[in-house]
Amino acid sequence: MKVLLINGSRRDAGCTYTALSEAAKAIESEGVETEIINVGSRVLKGEVDEAVKEAGEKVKEADGVIVGSPVYYAGPNGTLCALLDRVFYAAAGALAFKPSAAVVSARRGGTTAAFDRLNKYFTMNRMPVVSSQY
């Protein structure tokens, strides 16, 4: 069993990565393998097609998915959403019924709107959303 964690931040080792790392530690303590991929910085560098291809393949192989993003202007990272639009459209059939979760990192307001938008990717693809606490 494997859970894929997608870091949508443009900073590979920033606060979003730290939050995803904590989630990965908790998952691994239960004997489940995890992998964190950084897509935000790759999209920023213009590696959109490559990042979409990698994320799409890994999402299909994973048994669960967690997507993390910083909050910019009361929403997730725009480049992450552009990538997720393509990945979740292309891999829609393979995603159904895989557990999923969203993680957002913010210094100011907008976390609930960003969290809601990320969760919509999951619910539109019939993926159960694993709840947590604030």
C-alpha positions, 0 to 999 in steps of 0.5 A, spaced: 500 500 500 502 506 498 500 514 499 502 519 494 503 526 497 503 532 492 507 538 494 504 544 490 508 549 493 513 553 489 518 552 495 520 544 495 522 545 502 517 550 505 511 550 510 507 545 505 512 540 505 513 540 512 506 539 513 506 533 508 512 530 511 508 530 518 502 526 514 507 522 511 510 520 518 504 518 521 502 514 515 508 510 515 508 509 522 502 505 520 506 501 515 504 504 509 509 507 504 509 514 502 512 518 497 512 526 496 513 529 489 514 536 488 510 539 482 509 546 484 516 548 483 517 544 477 511 548 474 514 554 475 520 552 471 516 551 465 516 543 466 508 543 466 508 537 461 513 533 465 510 534 471 503 532 469 505 526 466 509 524 472 504 526 477 498 522 473 502 516 473 504 516 480 496 518 482 494 512 478 499 507 481 497 510 488 492 507 493 491 514 496 492 521 495 494 527 499 495 534 495 498 540 499 498 547 497 500 554 500 494 559 500 495 565 495 489 570 495 484 565 498 485 559 494 490 554 492 497 555 488 494 557 481 499 553 478 497 547 482 490 547 480 492 548 473 496 541 474 491 538 477 485 540 472 490 536 467 491 530 472 485 529 475 481 529 468 486 524 464 486 519 470 479 520 472 477 513 471 483 510 475 482 515 481 475 513 483 474 510 491 482 512 492 482 515 499 484 522 499 486 528 503 488 536 502 493 540 506 493 547 506 498 552 509 497 559 510 499 565 514 493 569 513 485 568 511 483 563 505 485 556 508 477 554 508 476 556 501 483 553 499 481 547 502 474 546 499 477 547 492 482 542 493 477 537 496 472 538 490 478 535 485 477 529 490 469 529 490 468 530 483 472 524 482 468 519 487 474 519 491 472 519 499 475 525 503 479 522 509 477 527 514 482 530 520 482 536 525 483 543 524 
